[in-house]
Amino acid sequence: MKDLIECAGRTGAEFEIYSRSLETKAVNIENSELKGANSDMSSGISLRLVKNGMSGFSFTRNLIDPKGLVDNAVASLAAGVEAKFSFPRTRECPKLRTYSDKADGISSEELLVEGFRMRDLLVKRVKAQVNTRVGLFISESRIINSAGTDITWKESSVEKSGSIVSGGGSTYSVADCGFDLHPMPEASLENITRLFEADHVEMRPAPGKHKVLFMPRAMNTLLWRVQSGANGQSLHQKITPLEGKTREKIFSDILTLRNNPLNDAIPGARAVDDEGVPCADFPLVDKGIFKGFYYDLNYAAKTGVTPTGHGFRRSVWGGDPILMRPQPYLGHLYFDKGEKTFNDLLKEMGKGIVVFGALGYHTGNIANGDFSIGLSLGLYVEGGRIIGKVKDTMVSGNIYEIMKRAVAVGCDSDPAYANNPPVLFDGVDVSN
């Protein structure tokens, strides 16, 4: 690393070095049988240069030729990628819990034991295909730049999931996560067996407007559109319907939507973004009021504002952070919890649809907030209770319309799905 820093410094450019190593272990049980157990280790380094208002970029999986990495970044300056920003000087940041020492000692055998334990609990209760998965992820990241920033952090998480697949192909699933290995709560597994009992009755709701409860796993349908609309890049490109609406009411006043990387109660907390800018609790929408756009270094400079600490090497479609330049991204976006239990929400709904999973998250004009999704798992509610599953049904609309018709928010958030609670909306278009 010392040689790379010296080579980058000799270019006369501002530089940023981002490195990351990742260790993964996972076991997959499919149809009650062990399908696979694997482990993997990967690492990489990427380099950004800023010189004469232009940006250069290169990466490598193995730092055996620091000069070659720097030469590639210098050569890419000729591509003409504009850069009006400078790298930040960040020396101190909040101390967050992002890692457990116990994670290093977790073996594949321990993951397998938990996978089979979950399987056994499910097969005792249902006669259907049962799948479970347990995965361990440990990473170490570092940012060094020419301004004097040098920050390292470690992350660990263990993610568990269990699912029941019905004869009709519907999947009833539950997920859980933590910093190290803990058993999936039996109550969580029992919940999906109760939902599975409704699978035997098929319902076809009449086309029209219905009350619809979006569960945490389906929430990306809505949040991806908010991400796009509030993105500083979208504002710069003038493709957002939120332009000029800062401090205006755009949602129901029962909704507060925030991006809070500092919440270290669950895995994934971050003190700085992938550019070394300090993170903060960022309320995107506060009691229905739009608070403003979010930015990375690049689009903050293009727009003439202060960066908000949202420059991440990620996208809604995933991607390898070593191969990606930072861009504006909300990786910790969730609604504040309300006061309603799941059963309370069903009673308030009375009659309608619960959306557990969706097909076609990406369909519709995302920048404009439009969506049209098929239900990979939707259950029908009548009289405040689940009476069957819906089949061949679609839900569509525009988030800036349905968010104004939010009627209740659940009190139980789901850490496996971005810490979101379920949200109930009225007047959502349903079709067959």
C-alpha positions as CSV (number, residue, x, y, z in Angstrom):
1,M,0.0,0.0,0.0
2,K,2.9,2.4,0.7
3,D,4.2,2.0,-2.8
4,L,0.8,2.7,-4.2
5,I,0.4,5.9,-2.1
6,E,3.8,7.1,-3.3
7,C,3.1,6.4,-6.9
8,A,-0.3,8.1,-6.8
9,G,1.3,11.1,-5.0
10,R,3.8,11.5,-7.8
11,T,1.1,12.1,-10.4
12,G,0.3,15.5,-9.0
13,A,-3.3,14.6,-8.8
14,E,-5.6,14.3,-5.8
15,F,-6.1,10.6,-5.2
16,E,-8.4,8.2,-3.3
17,I,-7.5,4.6,-2.6
18,Y,-10.4,2.2,-1.7
19,S,-9.7,-1.3,-0.7
20,R,-12.0,-4.1,0.5
21,S,-11.7,-7.8,1.4
22,L,-14.7,-10.1,1.8
23,E,-15.0,-13.6,3.3
24,T,-18.3,-15.5,2.8
25,K,-19.6,-18.8,3.9
26,A,-23.0,-20.2,3.1
27,V,-25.0,-23.4,3.3
28,N,-28.2,-24.0,1.2
29,I,-30.8,-26.6,2.0
30,E,-33.3,-27.2,-0.8
31,N,-36.3,-29.4,-0.5
32,S,-35.0,-30.5,2.9
33,E,-31.7,-31.8,1.5
34,L,-28.3,-30.2,1.6
35,K,-27.9,-28.5,-1.8
36,G,-24.6,-26.8,-1.3
37,A,-22.0,-25.4,1.1
38,N,-19.4,-23.0,-0.1
39,S,-16.9,-20.5,1.1
40,D,-15.1,-17.7,-0.7
41,M,-12.6,-15.0,-0.2
42,S,-12.1,-11.9,-2.4
43,S,-10.3,-8.6,-2.3
44,G,-9.5,-5.7,-4.5
45,I,-8.3,-2.1,-4.7
46,S,-9.6,0.8,-6.7
47,L,-8.0,4.1,-7.4
48,R,-9.6,7.5,-8.3
49,L,-7.6,10.5,-9.4
50,V,-8.8,14.1,-9.8
51,K,-6.6,16.4,-11.9
52,N,-7.4,19.5,-13.9
53,G,-11.1,19.0,-13.4
54,M,-11.1,15.4,-14.7
55,S,-11.5,12.1,-13.0
56,G,-9.5,8.9,-13.6
57,F,-10.3,5.4,-12.3
58,S,-8.7,2.0,-12.2
59,F,-8.9,-1.2,-10.2
60,T,-7.1,-4.4,-9.5
61,R,-7.8,-7.7,-7.7
62,N,-4.2,-8.1,-6.6
63,L,-1.8,-5.3,-5.9
64,I,1.3,-6.7,-7.5
65,D,1.9,-3.7,-9.8
66,P,1.1,-0.4,-8.0
67,K,2.6,1.6,-10.8
68,G,0.5,-0.2,-13.4
69,L,-2.6,0.6,-11.4
70,V,-1.7,4.3,-11.2
71,D,-0.7,4.4,-14.9
72,N,-4.2,3.0,-15.9
73,A,-5.9,5.7,-13.8
74,V,-3.8,8.4,-15.3
75,A,-4.6,7.1,-18.8
76,S,-8.3,7.1,-18.0
77,L,-8.2,10.9,-17.3
78,A,-8.2,11.3,-21.1
79,A,-11.7,9.9,-21.2
80,G,-13.0,13.4,-20.1
81,V,-15.0,12.4,-17.1
82,E,-15.6,15.8,-15.4
83,A,-14.8,16.1,-11.7
84,K,-15.4,19.4,-9.9
85,F,-14.9,18.0,-6.4
86,S,-12.0,17.4,-4.1
87,F,-11.6,14.5,-1.7
88,P,-12.5,15.3,1.9
89,R,-10.2,15.4,5.0
90,T,-11.9,13.2,7.6
91,R,-10.0,12.3,10.7
92,E,-12.7,11.4,13.3
93,C,-16.1,9.7,12.9
94,P,-18.6,8.1,15.3
95,K,-17.7,4.7,16.8
96,L,-20.4,2.3,15.7
97,R,-21.0,-1.4,16.2
98,T,-20.4,-2.9,12.8
99,Y,-18.6,-6.1,13.7
100,S,-18.6,-9.0,16.2
101,D,-15.4,-10.8,17.2
102,K,-17.5,-14.0,17.4
103,A,-18.0,-13.9,13.6
104,D,-14.4,-14.9,12.8
105,G,-14.9,-18.2,14.7
106,I,-18.1,-19.4,13.0
107,S,-17.6,-22.6,11.0
108,S,-19.5,-23.9,8.0
109,E,-20.6,-26.8,10.3
110,E,-22.3,-24.3,12.7
111,L,-24.1,-22.7,9.8
112,L,-25.2,-26.1,8.6
113,V,-26.5,-27.0,12.1
114,E,-28.7,-23.9,12.1
115,G,-29.9,-24.6,8.6
116,F,-31.0,-28.1,9.5
117,R,-32.6,-26.9,12.8
118,M,-34.8,-24.4,10.9
119,R,-35.6,-27.1,8.3
120,D,-36.7,-29.6,11.1
121,L,-38.9,-27.0,12.7
122,L,-40.7,-26.3,9.4
123,V,-41.1,-29.9,8.1
124,K,-42.8,-30.8,11.4
125,R,-45.5,-28.3,10.7
126,V,-46.1,-28.4,6.9
127,K,-46.1,-30.9,4.1
128,A,-44.4,-28.9,1.3
129,Q,-41.0,-28.1,0.0
130,V,-38.9,-26.5,2.7
131,N,-35.7,-24.4,1.9
132,T,-33.3,-22.8,4.3
133,R,-30.2,-20.8,3.9
134,V,-27.6,-19.5,6.4
135,G,-24.8,-17.2,5.2
136,L,-21.8,-15.5,7.0
137,F,-20.2,-12.3,5.6
138,I,-17.1,-10.6,7.0
139,S,-15.5,-7.6,5.3
140,E,-12.8,-5.1,5.9
141,S,-12.7,-1.8,4.1
142,R,-10.3,1.1,4.0
143,I,-10.3,4.6,2.4
144,I,-7.0,6.6,2.0
145,N,-6.9,9.9,0.2
146,S,-4.5,12.7,-0.5
147,A,-6.3,15.1,1.8
148,G,-5.2,13.0,4.8
149,T,-8.1,10.7,5.3
150,D,-7.3,7.2,6.4
151,I,-10.3,5.2,7.8
152,T,-10.6,1.4,8.2
153,W,-13.7,-0.5,9.3
154,K,-14.8,-4.1,9.6
155,E,-18.3,-5.5,9.2
156,S,-19.9,-8.8,10.0
157,S,-23.3,-10.3,9.5
158,V,-25.0,-13.6,9.6
159,E,-28.2,-13.8,7.4
160,K,-30.7,-16.6,7.8
161,S,-33.8,-17.4,5.8
162,G,-36.4,-20.2,5.7
163,S,-39.1,-20.7,3.2
164,I,-42.0,-23.0,2.3
165,V,-42.9,-23.5,-1.4
166,S,-46.5,-24.4,-2.1
167,G,-47.7,-26.8,-4.8
168,G,-48.8,-23.7,-6.8
169,G,-45.3,-22.2,-6.6
170,S,-46.0,-19.5,-3.9
171,T,-43.1,-19.0,-1.5
172,Y,-43.7,-18.2,2.1
173,S,-40.4,-16.9,3.6
174,V,-38.9,-15.4,6.7
175,A,-35.4,-13.8,7.2
176,D,-33.3,-12.7,10.0
177,C,-29.9,-11.2,10.5
178,G,-27.4,-10.4,13.2
179,F,-23.7,-9.6,13.7
180,D,-22.9,-13.2,14.6
181,L,-24.8,-16.6,14.7
182,H,-28.0,-16.8,16.7
183,P,-30.9,-19.1,16.2
184,M,-33.8,-18.0,14.1
185,P,-36.7,-17.4,16.5
186,E,-39.2,-20.3,16.4
187,A,-42.0,-17.8,16.5
188,S,-40.8,-16.3,13.2
189,L,-40.9,-19.8,11.6
190,E,-44.3,-20.5,13.0
191,N,-45.6,-17.3,11.5
192,I,-44.9,-18.4,7.9
193,T,-46.5,-21.8,8.6
194,R,-49.7,-20.0,9.6
195,L,-49.6,-17.9,6.4
196,F,-49.0,-21.1,4.4
197,E,-52.3,-22.5,5.7
198,A,-54.1,-19.8,3.6
199,D,-52.5,-21.1,0.5
200,H,-55.2,-23.7,-0.1
201,V,-57.9,-21.2,-1.0
202,E,-57.4,-19.1,-4.1
203,M,-59.1,-15.7,-4.3
204,R,-59.4,-13.3,-7.3
205,P,-60.2,-9.8,-6.0
206,A,-62.4,-7.6,-8.2
207,P,-60.4,-5.0,-10.3
208,G,-60.5,-1.6,-8.8
209,K,-59.1,0.3,-5.9
210,H,-58.3,-1.6,-2.7
211,K,-56.5,-1.3,0.6
212,V,-53.1,-2.8,0.2
213,L,-50.6,-3.6,3.0
214,F,-47.0,-3.6,1.8
215,M,-44.9,-5.9,3.9
216,P,-41.1,-5.1,4.4
217,R,-39.9,-7.5,1.7
218,A,-42.1,-5.8,-0.9
219,M,-41.2,-2.3,0.3
220,N,-38.4,-1.9,-2.4
221,T,-41.2,-1.4,-4.9
222,L,-41.9,1.9,-3.3
223,L,-38.5,2.9,-1.9
224,W,-36.6,2.5,-5.2
225,R,-38.8,5.2,-6.7
226,V,-38.2,7.5,-3.8
227,Q,-34.5,6.9,-4.1
228,S,-34.6,7.9,-7.7
229,G,-36.8,11.0,-7.1
230,A,-34.7,12.4,-4.2
231,N,-31.3,11.6,-5.9
232,G,-29.1,14.6,-6.5
233,Q,-28.2,13.1,-9.9
234,S,-31.9,13.1,-10.9
235,L,-32.1,16.7,-9.9
236,H,-29.0,17.6,-11.9
237,Q,-30.5,15.7,-14.9
238,K,-33.9,17.3,-14.4
239,I,-35.8,14.0,-14.4
240,T,-37.3,14.1,-10.9
241,P,-40.9,15.2,-10.1
242,L,-39.5,16.4,-6.7
243,E,-37.7,19.4,-8.2
244,G,-38.9,22.6,-6.5
245,K,-40.8,20.6,-3.8
246,T,-38.4,20.9,-0.9
247,R,-40.3,21.7,2.3
248,E,-43.6,20.8,0.6
249,K,-45.9,18.0,1.7
250,I,-45.6,15.0,-0.6
251,F,-46.7,12.1,1.7
252,S,-49.3,11.5,4.4
253,D,-48.3,13.2,7.6
254,I,-48.1,9.7,9.3
255,L,-45.1,8.9,7.2
256,T,-41.5,9.7,8.2
257,L,-38.9,8.2,5.8
258,R,-35.2,8.4,6.9
259,N,-31.8,7.2,5.8
260,N,-29.9,6.5,9.0
261,P,-26.5,4.7,8.6
262,L,-25.7,5.5,12.2
263,N,-28.3,3.0,13.5
264,D,-26.0,0.2,14.6
265,A,-28.7,-1.9,16.2
266,I,-28.5,-4.0,13.1
267,P,-25.7,-5.0,10.7
268,G,-24.7,-2.5,8.0
269,A,-24.2,0.7,10.0
270,R,-21.7,3.2,8.6
271,A,-19.9,6.1,10.1
272,V,-18.6,7.4,6.7
273,D,-19.7,6.8,3.1
274,D,-17.4,5.2,0.5
275,E,-15.8,8.6,-0.2
276,G,-14.9,9.2,3.5
277,V,-17.7,11.8,4.0
278,P,-19.3,11.4,7.5
279,C,-22.7,9.9,7.5
280,A,-25.7,11.3,9.4
281,D,-29.3,10.5,10.2
282,F,-31.0,12.0,7.1
283,P,-34.8,12.4,7.2
284,L,-35.8,12.4,3.6
285,V,-39.5,12.9,4.4
286,D,-40.5,14.2,7.9
287,K,-44.2,13.8,8.7
288,G,-45.0,14.0,5.0
289,I,-42.7,17.0,4.3
290,F,-40.0,16.5,1.7
291,K,-36.7,17.7,3.4
292,G,-34.4,17.7,0.4
293,F,-32.1,15.8,-2.0
294,Y,-29.1,13.6,-1.2
295,Y,-25.7,13.8,-2.8
296,D,-22.3,12.2,-3.3
297,L,-19.2,14.4,-3.9
298,N,-19.7,14.5,-7.6
299,Y,-23.3,15.7,-7.8
300,A,-23.0,17.9,-4.8
301,A,-20.2,19.8,-6.7
302,K,-22.3,19.8,-10.0
303,T,-25.3,21.2,-8.1
304,G,-23.3,23.6,-5.9
305,V,-24.4,22.2,-2.6
306,T,-22.7,20.4,0.4
307,P,-22.3,16.6,0.0
308,T,-24.6,14.7,2.4
309,G,-22.6,11.6,3.0
310,H,-24.4,9.4,0.5
311,G,-21.6,8.5,-2.0
312,F,-21.6,4.7,-2.1
313,R,-20.2,2.1,-4.4
314,R,-23.6,0.4,-4.8
315,S,-26.7,0.7,-6.8
316,V,-30.3,-0.7,-6.5
317,W,-29.2,-3.4,-8.9
318,G,-26.2,-4.5,-6.8
319,G,-22.7,-4.6,-8.1
320,D,-19.1,-5.1,-7.0
321,P,-17.9,-2.1,-5.1
322,I,-14.3,-2.5,-6.4
323,L,-15.5,-2.1,-9.9
324,M,-17.8,0.9,-9.3
325,R,-17.3,4.6,-8.8
326,P,-19.3,6.1,-5.9
327,Q,-22.7,7.5,-6.8
328,P,-25.6,8.9,-4.7
329,Y,-27.2,5.9,-2.9
330,L,-29.5,5.4,0.1
331,G,-28.5,2.1,1.7
332,H,-30.2,2.6,5.1
333,L,-33.7,3.8,4.0
334,Y,-36.7,3.0,6.1
335,F,-40.0,4.3,7.5
336,D,-40.3,5.2,11.1
337,K,-42.3,2.6,13.0
338,G,-46.0,3.2,13.9
339,E,-48.2,1.7,16.6
340,K,-50.1,-1.1,14.8
341,T,-49.4,-4.8,15.2
342,F,-49.8,-7.0,12.1
343,N,-53.2,-8.1,13.4
344,D,-54.2,-4.5,14.0
345,L,-53.3,-3.6,10.4
346,L,-55.4,-6.5,9.1
347,K,-58.4,-5.3,11.2
348,E,-58.0,-1.7,10.0
349,M,-57.8,-3.0,6.5
350,G,-61.0,-5.0,6.8
351,K,-60.9,-6.1,3.2
352,G,-57.9,-5.9,0.9
353,I,-54.5,-7.4,-0.1
354,V,-51.3,-8.1,1.7
355,V,-48.2,-7.9,-0.5
356,F,-45.4,-10.0,0.7
357,G,-43.4,-10.2,-2.5
358,A,-43.4,-8.7,-5.9
359,L,-42.4,-9.4,-9.5
360,G,-41.2,-6.6,-11.7
361,Y,-39.8,-4.2,-9.2
362,H,-38.1,-2.4,-12.1
363,T,-41.1,-2.0,-14.4
364,G,-42.7,1.4,-14.9
365,N,-41.2,4.9,-15.0
366,I,-39.1,4.7,-11.9
367,A,-37.9,8.3,-12.0
368,N,-41.5,9.5,-12.1
369,G,-42.6,7.2,-9.3
370,D,-44.7,4.8,-11.4
371,F,-44.9,1.1,-10.6
372,S,-46.7,-2.0,-11.8
373,I,-46.0,-5.3,-10.1
374,G,-47.2,-8.8,-10.1
375,L,-47.6,-10.5,-6.7
376,S,-45.2,-13.3,-6.1
377,L,-47.0,-13.7,-2.8
378,G,-50.2,-11.9,-2.1
379,L,-52.8,-12.8,0.5
380,Y,-56.5,-11.8,0.5
381,V,-58.0,-10.3,3.6
382,E,-61.7,-10.1,4.4
383,G,-63.3,-9.3,7.8
384,G,-59.9,-8.4,9.1
385,R,-58.4,-11.8,8.6
386,I,-56.5,-13.7,5.9
387,I,-58.7,-16.1,4.1
388,G,-56.7,-17.1,1.0
389,K,-54.1,-16.2,-1.5
390,V,-54.5,-14.0,-4.6
391,K,-53.5,-15.4,-8.0
392,D,-52.7,-13.6,-11.3
393,T,-53.1,-10.2,-9.6
394,M,-51.2,-7.0,-10.2
395,V,-50.9,-3.8,-8.1
396,S,-50.0,-0.5,-9.8
397,G,-49.9,3.2,-9.2
398,N,-47.6,6.1,-8.5
399,I,-45.8,6.4,-5.2
400,Y,-46.4,10.1,-4.9
401,E,-50.1,9.4,-5.0
402,I,-50.4,6.4,-2.8
403,M,-48.0,7.8,-0.2
404,K,-50.6,10.5,0.4
405,R,-53.1,7.8,1.2
406,A,-51.1,5.9,3.8
407,V,-53.5,5.0,6.7
408,A,-51.4,3.1,9.2
409,V,-47.8,2.0,9.9
410,G,-46.8,-1.2,11.7
411,C,-44.9,-1.3,15.0
412,D,-42.6,-4.2,14.1
413,S,-39.7,-3.4,11.8
414,D,-37.8,-6.1,10.0
415,P,-33.9,-5.8,10.2
416,A,-33.5,-8.3,7.3
417,Y,-35.4,-6.0,5.0
418,A,-33.8,-2.6,5.7
419,N,-35.4,-2.2,9.1
420,N,-38.8,-1.4,7.5
421,P,-42.2,-1.8,9.1
422,P,-45.3,-2.7,7.0
423,V,-47.3,0.2,5.7
424,L,-51.1,0.2,4.8
425,F,-52.3,2.3,1.9
426,D,-55.9,3.0,0.7
427,G,-57.0,3.4,-2.9
428,V,-54.4,1.3,-4.6
429,D,-55.2,0.0,-8.2
430,V,-55.6,-3.8,-8.4
431,S,-56.1,-5.7,-11.6
432,N,-56.2,-9.3,-12.7
